[in-house]
């Protein structure tokens, strides 16, 4: 008999919890993140459409390589890590 009471109490708690969770208003963070481009806002070009940071382009990586070679940074790192 006690088991039946425990099962009934758990069922009531589960139903009440579900009803309370559905009564709460949903919060959205999209309204505060960025203005939408389709309503005239300007999007952040350093982020993808999903909001993740975008990586560097091949041109940017190549320019960084050239700068490190010209400044001598690449050779200093080569000496520091012994070519590994």
C-alpha positions, 0 to 999 in steps of 0.5 A: 500500500505504501508503494502505491502512495509513493507512485501516486505522489511521484505521478502528481509531482511529475504532472505538476512539474510539467504544468508549471514548466509550460506556464513559464514564458520562453526567453529568447536571446536572439532579440538581444544578440544582433539585428537581423539583416532582413530588417535593415540591420548590419550583421557582424562579418566576423561571425557565421550565420549560425553565430560561430566565429569564422576562421581566417581565409586562405589569403589572411593566413598567407599574409600572416605567413609572409609577415612572420617570414619578413619580421624574422618571427618564423626563424625565431620560433624554428630555433626555439622549437628546434624544427619540430 
